[in-house]
Amino acid sequence: MQRTLENTEIKSLNQADEVRKFDKGRLELVNIAGRTVGRAVFQPGWKWSSHVKPIAKTKSCETPHFQYQVSGRMQVVMDDGTEFVTKPGDVANIPSGHDAWVIGDEPVIVVDFQGFVDYAKAK
């Protein structure tokens, strides 16, 4: 298939198609090429189980993530007890079934290419 200007699509997360705000966090979404890409900003003190669980109404985060971390440090604890920390420059594939929170005083910014379609969206 030949690529042409007709196939080109460019969007900016700075002019998101949708913005979802929640306590200590914000999610900016663009729909492009039949997919949804999201940028999340989690402020210091943010924790999934405290700030998104009341919206999701699930035991833990059921959203799988394939993401690039721009800034900050985040502690992730899987439902099976596995723990790890993500940091700037990391590309992470995080399956469903986890809790997560910001470590320290720097906001965590992640760009997710898979899991933000229904994230922090009231059911």
ChimeraX commands (.cxc) that place a marker at each C-alpha (Angstrom):
marker #1 position 0.00,0.00,0.00 radius 0.5
marker #1 position 1.38,3.36,-0.94 radius 0.5
marker #1 position 1.36,5.97,1.80 radius 0.5
marker #1 position 0.09,9.40,0.86 radius 0.5
marker #1 position -0.96,12.57,2.57 radius 0.5
marker #1 position -4.48,11.08,2.68 radius 0.5
marker #1 position -3.20,8.40,5.09 radius 0.5
marker #1 position -1.46,10.87,7.37 radius 0.5
marker #1 position -3.09,11.81,10.65 radius 0.5
marker #1 position -1.49,13.93,13.37 radius 0.5
marker #1 position -3.04,14.87,16.68 radius 0.5
marker #1 position -1.67,16.46,19.82 radius 0.5
marker #1 position -2.24,15.38,23.39 radius 0.5
marker #1 position -2.00,19.11,24.15 radius 0.5
marker #1 position -5.35,19.45,22.31 radius 0.5
marker #1 position -6.96,16.22,23.50 radius 0.5
marker #1 position -10.22,14.84,22.12 radius 0.5
marker #1 position -11.27,14.06,25.68 radius 0.5
marker #1 position -10.02,15.00,29.15 radius 0.5
marker #1 position -10.94,13.08,32.30 radius 0.5
marker #1 position -10.10,14.67,35.64 radius 0.5
marker #1 position -10.06,12.91,38.99 radius 0.5
marker #1 position -8.57,13.69,42.39 radius 0.5
marker #1 position -4.79,14.16,42.00 radius 0.5
marker #1 position -4.90,13.12,38.36 radius 0.5
marker #1 position -5.81,13.92,34.79 radius 0.5
marker #1 position -6.11,11.87,31.62 radius 0.5
marker #1 position -5.87,13.36,28.12 radius 0.5
marker #1 position -6.99,11.18,25.19 radius 0.5
marker #1 position -6.67,11.38,21.42 radius 0.5
marker #1 position -8.30,9.03,18.96 radius 0.5
marker #1 position -6.04,8.40,16.00 radius 0.5
marker #1 position -5.84,5.72,13.31 radius 0.5
marker #1 position -8.64,3.79,15.00 radius 0.5
marker #1 position -6.82,3.71,18.34 radius 0.5
marker #1 position -6.86,5.67,21.56 radius 0.5
marker #1 position -3.64,7.06,23.01 radius 0.5
marker #1 position -3.64,8.67,26.43 radius 0.5
marker #1 position -1.38,10.80,28.57 radius 0.5
marker #1 position -1.92,10.60,32.30 radius 0.5
marker #1 position -0.55,13.02,34.86 radius 0.5
marker #1 position -0.60,11.69,38.42 radius 0.5
marker #1 position 0.25,14.22,41.13 radius 0.5
marker #1 position 2.24,13.41,44.28 radius 0.5
marker #1 position -0.05,11.60,46.70 radius 0.5
marker #1 position -2.03,9.89,43.91 radius 0.5
marker #1 position -2.85,6.22,44.43 radius 0.5
marker #1 position -5.04,4.12,42.14 radius 0.5
marker #1 position -6.90,2.43,45.02 radius 0.5
marker #1 position -7.71,5.80,46.61 radius 0.5
marker #1 position -8.38,7.99,43.58 radius 0.5
marker #1 position -9.54,5.80,40.68 radius 0.5
marker #1 position -10.99,2.71,42.40 radius 0.5
marker #1 position -14.12,4.65,43.45 radius 0.5
marker #1 position -14.69,5.47,39.75 radius 0.5
marker #1 position -13.77,2.03,38.36 radius 0.5
marker #1 position -15.60,0.09,41.08 radius 0.5
marker #1 position -13.20,-2.86,40.74 radius 0.5
marker #1 position -10.98,-4.56,43.33 radius 0.5
marker #1 position -7.81,-3.50,41.51 radius 0.5
marker #1 position -6.94,-1.83,38.22 radius 0.5
marker #1 position -8.24,-4.14,35.50 radius 0.5
marker #1 position -6.74,-2.01,32.73 radius 0.5
marker #1 position -3.65,-3.49,31.04 radius 0.5
marker #1 position -1.09,-0.84,30.16 radius 0.5
marker #1 position 1.55,-0.57,27.44 radius 0.5
marker #1 position 3.14,2.72,28.31 radius 0.5
marker #1 position 6.13,5.02,28.13 radius 0.5
marker #1 position 6.98,6.92,31.32 radius 0.5
marker #1 position 7.98,10.54,30.83 radius 0.5
marker #1 position 8.57,11.61,34.43 radius 0.5
marker #1 position 8.30,10.64,38.07 radius 0.5
marker #1 position 8.50,7.29,39.84 radius 0.5
marker #1 position 5.61,4.90,40.36 radius 0.5
marker #1 position 5.29,1.89,42.65 radius 0.5
marker #1 position 3.21,-0.93,41.15 radius 0.5
marker #1 position 1.94,-3.93,43.14 radius 0.5
marker #1 position 0.32,-6.77,41.23 radius 0.5
marker #1 position -2.57,-8.74,42.74 radius 0.5
marker #1 position -0.18,-11.72,43.17 radius 0.5
marker #1 position 2.14,-9.56,45.34 radius 0.5
marker #1 position 4.80,-8.89,42.68 radius 0.5
marker #1 position 6.17,-5.34,43.11 radius 0.5
marker #1 position 8.22,-3.07,40.89 radius 0.5
marker #1 position 9.00,0.62,40.35 radius 0.5
marker #1 position 8.74,2.40,37.00 radius 0.5
marker #1 position 10.79,5.49,36.23 radius 0.5
marker #1 position 11.42,8.02,33.43 radius 0.5
marker #1 position 12.44,6.39,30.16 radius 0.5
marker #1 position 10.83,3.04,31.01 radius 0.5
marker #1 position 8.54,1.28,28.55 radius 0.5
marker #1 position 6.29,-1.00,30.57 radius 0.5
marker #1 position 3.78,-3.72,29.78 radius 0.5
marker #1 position 1.65,-3.99,32.92 radius 0.5
marker #1 position -1.12,-6.59,32.90 radius 0.5
marker #1 position -4.48,-6.09,34.57 radius 0.5
marker #1 position -4.76,-6.70,38.30 radius 0.5
marker #1 position -2.62,-4.11,40.09 radius 0.5
marker #1 position -2.50,-1.06,42.32 radius 0.5
marker #1 position -0.07,1.82,41.75 radius 0.5
marker #1 position 0.97,5.09,43.37 radius 0.5
marker #1 position 3.33,8.01,42.92 radius 0.5
marker #1 position 6.61,7.85,44.82 radius 0.5
marker #1 position 8.06,11.18,45.93 radius 0.5
marker #1 position 7.28,14.79,45.04 radius 0.5
marker #1 position 7.46,14.68,41.23 radius 0.5
marker #1 position 4.32,14.06,39.15 radius 0.5
marker #1 position 4.24,10.83,37.16 radius 0.5
marker #1 position 3.50,11.35,33.48 radius 0.5
marker #1 position 2.87,8.31,31.28 radius 0.5
marker #1 position 1.79,7.93,27.68 radius 0.5
marker #1 position -0.26,4.75,27.27 radius 0.5
marker #1 position -0.87,3.09,23.91 radius 0.5
marker #1 position -3.32,0.43,25.09 radius 0.5
marker #1 position -5.19,0.82,28.32 radius 0.5
marker #1 position -6.78,4.24,28.68 radius 0.5
marker #1 position -9.94,3.80,26.59 radius 0.5
marker #1 position -12.13,3.24,29.67 radius 0.5
marker #1 position -9.69,4.34,32.39 radius 0.5
marker #1 position -11.22,6.58,35.09 radius 0.5
marker #1 position -14.51,6.52,33.21 radius 0.5
marker #1 position -17.64,6.17,35.30 radius 0.5
marker #1 position -19.44,2.92,34.55 radius 0.5
marker link #1:1,2 radius 0.2
marker link #1:2,3 radius 0.2
marker link #1:3,4 radius 0.2
marker link #1:4,5 radius 0.2
marker link #1:5,6 radius 0.2
marker link #1:6,7 radius 0.2
marker link #1:7,8 radius 0.2
marker link #1:8,9 radius 0.2
marker link #1:9,10 radius 0.2
marker link #1:10,11 radius 0.2
marker link #1:11,12 radius 0.2
marker link #1:12,13 radius 0.2
marker link #1:13,14 radius 0.2
marker link #1:14,15 radius 0.2
marker link #1:15,16 radius 0.2
marker link #1:16,17 radius 0.2
marker link #1:17,18 radius 0.2
marker link #1:18,19 radius 0.2
marker link #1:19,20 radius 0.2
marker link #1:20,21 radius 0.2
marker link #1:21,22 radius 0.2
marker link #1:22,23 radius 0.2
marker link #1:23,24 radius 0.2
marker link #1:24,25 radius 0.2
marker link #1:25,26 radius 0.2
marker link #1:26,27 radius 0.2
marker link #1:27,28 radius 0.2
marker link #1:28,29 radius 0.2
marker link #1:29,30 radius 0.2
marker link #1:30,31 radius 0.2
marker link #1:31,32 radius 0.2
marker link #1:32,33 radius 0.2
marker link #1:33,34 radius 0.2
marker link #1:34,35 radius 0.2
marker link #1:35,36 radius 0.2
marker link #1:36,37 radius 0.2
marker link #1:37,38 radius 0.2
marker link #1:38,39 radius 0.2
marker link #1:39,40 radius 0.2
marker link #1:40,41 radius 0.2
marker link #1:41,42 radius 0.2
marker link #1:42,43 radius 0.2
marker link #1:43,44 radius 0.2
marker link #1:44,45 radius 0.2
marker link #1:45,46 radius 0.2
marker link #1:46,47 radius 0.2
marker link #1:47,48 radius 0.2
marker link #1:48,49 radius 0.2
marker link #1:49,50 radius 0.2
marker link #1:50,51 radius 0.2
marker link #1:51,52 radius 0.2
marker link #1:52,53 radius 0.2
marker link #1:53,54 radius 0.2
marker link #1:54,55 radius 0.2
marker link #1:55,56 radius 0.2
marker link #1:56,57 radius 0.2
marker link #1:57,58 radius 0.2
marker link #1:58,59 radius 0.2
marker link #1:59,60 radius 0.2
marker link #1:60,61 radius 0.2
marker link #1:61,62 radius 0.2
marker link #1:62,63 radius 0.2
marker link #1:63,64 radius 0.2
marker link #1:64,65 radius 0.2
marker link #1:65,66 radius 0.2
marker link #1:66,67 radius 0.2
marker link #1:67,68 radius 0.2
marker link #1:68,69 radius 0.2
marker link #1:69,70 radius 0.2
marker link #1:70,71 radius 0.2
marker link #1:71,72 radius 0.2
marker link #1:72,73 radius 0.2
marker link #1:73,74 radius 0.2
marker link #1:74,75 radius 0.2
marker link #1:75,76 radius 0.2
marker link #1:76,77 radius 0.2
marker link #1:77,78 radius 0.2
marker link #1:78,79 radius 0.2
marker link #1:79,80 radius 0.2
marker link #1:80,81 radius 0.2
marker link #1:81,82 radius 0.2
marker link #1:82,83 radius 0.2
marker link #1:83,84 radius 0.2
marker link #1:84,85 radius 0.2
marker link #1:85,86 radius 0.2
marker link #1:86,87 radius 0.2
marker link #1:87,88 radius 0.2
marker link #1:88,89 radius 0.2
marker link #1:89,90 radius 0.2
marker link #1:90,91 radius 0.2
marker link #1:91,92 radius 0.2
marker link #1:92,93 radius 0.2
marker link #1:93,94 radius 0.2
marker link #1:94,95 radius 0.2
marker link #1:95,96 radius 0.2
marker link #1:96,97 radius 0.2
marker link #1:97,98 radius 0.2
marker link #1:98,99 radius 0.2
marker link #1:99,100 radius 0.2
marker link #1:100,101 radius 0.2
marker link #1:101,102 radius 0.2
marker link #1:102,103 radius 0.2
marker link #1:103,104 radius 0.2
marker link #1:104,105 radius 0.2
marker link #1:105,106 radius 0.2
marker link #1:106,107 radius 0.2
marker link #1:107,108 radius 0.2
marker link #1:108,109 radius 0.2
marker link #1:109,110 radius 0.2
marker link #1:110,111 radius 0.2
marker link #1:111,112 radius 0.2
marker link #1:112,113 radius 0.2
marker link #1:113,114 radius 0.2
marker link #1:114,115 radius 0.2
marker link #1:115,116 radius 0.2
marker link #1:116,117 radius 0.2
marker link #1:117,118 radius 0.2
marker link #1:118,119 radius 0.2
marker link #1:119,120 radius 0.2
marker link #1:120,121 radius 0.2
marker link #1:121,122 radius 0.2
marker link #1:122,123 radius 0.2
view
